Amino acid sequence: MHILLLWTDVEKPIFLPCHEDYTAMDTSILIWNRIISHTHLFKHIISNRGPKFTSGLWTNLNKIFGAELSFSKYYHPQTDRLAEKIIQTLEDMIRRFCAYGLELKDSNVFTHDWCTLIPVLEYTYKTSIHASTGNTPAMLEKGWNPKL
């Protein structure tokens, strides 16, 4: 299992669980169902040259929707630094949940399937105060913090 990390103008960051063997078509359907159909189309996509984004499918979709597709240079710290920090934080959150068996499957059953935690971890990330800003990402994006 992998996590696709995305940003939009409306929602930053977005964690999407996906399988390693997803094709470009699978990835585009996932992004459509989770992001584009709920918010808006991307204006710009920066990819780390993953095969899911270098395929002809993505080139054609970007032309149709008017999005610009560009690729980061291999190990380009200016492009990769924020993504790497978020990935490091997410990995730490997953380790902590798995170590303590806190993965809630339903109201009474716990599971060790960390993939089911991704929406909860995304919410937790977006509603936690970050030392660098003194605010939550949700507050900076929307001007308010969601309540449970």
C-alpha positions as CSV (number, residue, x, y, z in Angstrom):
1,M,0.0,0.0,0.0
2,H,1.2,3.5,-0.9
3,I,0.0,7.0,-0.1
4,L,-0.3,9.6,-2.9
5,L,0.4,13.1,-1.5
6,L,-1.4,15.9,-3.3
7,W,-2.1,19.6,-2.8
8,T,-4.8,21.8,-4.3
9,D,-5.6,25.5,-3.9
10,V,-8.5,24.5,-1.7
11,E,-7.2,21.5,0.4
12,K,-3.5,21.0,1.4
13,P,-2.2,18.3,1.8
14,I,-4.4,15.4,0.7
15,F,-3.4,11.8,1.6
16,L,-4.8,9.2,-0.9
17,P,-4.2,5.5,-0.2
18,C,-3.4,3.7,-3.4
19,H,-1.8,0.4,-4.4
20,E,1.7,0.1,-5.9
21,D,0.3,-1.6,-9.0
22,Y,-2.2,1.2,-9.8
23,T,-2.0,2.2,-13.4
24,A,-2.2,5.8,-14.7
25,M,-5.9,5.2,-15.3
26,D,-6.4,3.9,-11.8
27,T,-4.6,6.9,-10.4
28,S,-6.6,9.4,-12.5
29,I,-9.9,7.8,-11.4
30,L,-8.8,7.9,-7.7
31,I,-7.9,11.6,-8.1
32,W,-11.1,12.4,-9.9
33,N,-13.3,10.6,-7.3
34,R,-11.5,12.1,-4.2
35,I,-10.5,15.6,-5.4
36,I,-11.7,16.9,-8.8
37,S,-15.3,15.9,-8.4
38,H,-15.5,17.6,-4.9
39,T,-13.4,20.7,-5.4
40,H,-12.0,21.7,-8.8
41,L,-9.5,20.9,-11.5
42,F,-5.8,21.3,-11.0
43,K,-4.1,24.3,-12.7
44,H,-0.7,22.8,-12.3
45,I,0.7,19.4,-11.5
46,I,4.3,18.9,-10.4
47,S,5.3,15.2,-10.4
48,N,8.4,13.4,-9.3
49,R,8.4,11.7,-12.7
50,G,6.5,8.7,-11.4
51,P,5.2,6.5,-14.3
52,K,1.6,7.2,-13.3
53,F,2.1,10.9,-14.3
54,T,4.5,10.5,-17.2
55,S,2.0,8.4,-19.3
56,G,0.2,9.6,-22.3
57,L,-3.1,9.4,-20.3
58,W,-2.0,12.3,-18.0
59,T,-0.5,14.3,-20.9
60,N,-3.9,14.1,-22.7
61,L,-5.9,14.8,-19.5
62,N,-3.9,17.9,-18.8
63,K,-4.4,19.1,-22.3
64,I,-8.1,18.6,-22.1
65,F,-8.5,20.3,-18.7
66,G,-5.9,23.0,-19.4
67,A,-3.6,22.0,-16.6
68,E,0.2,22.4,-16.8
69,L,2.3,19.3,-16.1
70,S,5.9,19.8,-15.0
71,F,8.4,17.4,-13.5
72,S,10.7,18.1,-10.6
73,K,14.4,17.4,-11.0
74,Y,15.7,14.2,-9.4
75,Y,16.4,15.0,-5.8
76,H,15.5,18.7,-6.0
77,P,15.4,19.9,-2.3
78,Q,13.4,23.1,-3.1
79,T,10.6,21.0,-4.7
80,D,10.8,18.0,-2.4
81,R,11.4,19.5,1.1
82,L,7.8,20.1,2.0
83,A,6.6,16.8,0.7
84,E,9.4,14.9,2.4
85,K,8.6,16.6,5.8
86,I,4.9,15.7,5.4
87,I,5.7,12.1,4.5
88,Q,8.1,11.9,7.5
89,T,5.3,13.2,9.8
90,L,2.7,10.8,8.2
91,E,5.0,7.8,8.6
92,D,5.6,8.7,12.3
93,M,1.8,9.0,12.8
94,I,1.2,5.6,11.2
95,R,4.0,4.0,13.3
96,R,2.5,5.4,16.5
97,F,-1.0,4.2,15.7
98,C,0.2,0.7,14.7
99,A,2.5,0.4,17.7
100,Y,-0.4,1.0,20.1
101,G,-3.0,-0.9,18.1
102,L,-5.3,2.2,17.8
103,E,-6.6,1.4,14.4
104,L,-10.4,1.6,14.8
105,K,-12.3,-0.6,12.3
106,D,-15.8,0.1,13.6
107,S,-17.3,1.0,17.0
108,N,-16.0,-2.0,18.8
109,V,-13.3,-3.6,16.6
110,F,-9.7,-2.6,16.1
111,T,-7.6,-3.6,13.1
112,H,-3.9,-3.3,12.0
113,D,-4.9,-2.2,8.5
114,W,-3.2,1.3,8.6
115,C,-4.8,2.2,5.3
116,T,-8.1,2.6,7.0
117,L,-6.5,5.3,9.1
118,I,-5.5,7.7,6.3
119,P,-8.6,10.0,6.5
120,V,-8.2,10.2,10.3
121,L,-4.5,10.9,10.0
122,E,-5.2,13.6,7.4
123,Y,-7.8,15.2,9.6
124,T,-5.3,15.1,12.6
125,Y,-2.5,16.6,10.5
126,K,-4.7,19.4,9.3
127,T,-6.1,20.2,12.8
128,S,-2.8,20.1,14.7
129,I,-0.9,23.3,15.5
130,H,2.4,23.4,13.5
131,A,5.4,24.9,15.2
132,S,6.6,26.8,12.1
133,T,3.3,28.8,11.7
134,G,1.8,28.7,15.2
135,N,-1.5,27.6,13.5
136,T,-3.2,24.6,12.1
137,P,-3.2,24.0,8.3
138,A,-7.0,24.1,8.4
139,M,-7.0,27.6,10.0
140,L,-4.5,28.9,7.4
141,E,-6.4,27.4,4.5
142,K,-10.0,28.1,5.6
143,G,-9.9,30.6,8.4
144,W,-11.4,28.2,10.9
145,N,-10.7,24.9,12.6
146,P,-13.2,22.0,12.0
147,K,-14.8,20.6,15.1
148,L,-15.7,17.0,15.7
